[in-house]
Amino acid sequence: MLGQEKLDRINYLANKKKNEGLTEEESIEQKELRDAYIKAFRKNFKSQLDHTDIIYKD
């Protein structure tokens, strides 16, 4: 997963976008951070599914 600093920055930019808007540089940074977050999430979720076994009751 991403570090806490990056998660805090994602949240800060999201709140700033709601309240006052973002500059062009901040919009680019927000997109890059979100892409990194989604990539890490998918990697972790895939790993979790790969290590999950389904057991049926017979």
N, C-alpha and C positions, 0 to 999 in steps of 0.2 A: 504494500500500500504506500501511498504518498506520506511524506513526513507531515507533522502537525503544522509546521510553518506554511507549507503549501496549501493545506486545507484551510487554515485561517485566512490566507490570502484570497482563496476562492470565495469564501464567505464574505470577506470584506468587499471584494469587487462586486459581488451580487447585491449586497446592501447598498453600496454606492450607486450602482446602476439604477436601483429602484428610487433612491432619494434625489440624486442630483445629476445622474448621467455619467458616462465614462468618456475619457479622451480616446482618440484613435489608438494610442499606444496601450492604454489599459484594456481596450476591447480586444486587441491582438493578444495581450498577455492572458486575458480571461479565457479566450478560445484555446490557447496552448495549454493552460492549466487544466481546463475541462477535458481536453483530449487526453492528457496524461492520466487524469483521474479515471476516465472511462477505460483506458487501456489497462491500467492496474487492476481495476475492478473486474474486468473480463478475465484477466489472467488468474486472479485469485478464485473467481467463481468456477472457472474451468477446472482448476486444480481441485477444488472442493468436490465437483461432480466426478472427476476421475477417481477420487478416493472414496466414493460412496457406493456401497453395495446394497442391492435391493433383496430383501429376504421375504419370501412368500410363506404364509402359513398354509400348511397342507392338512 
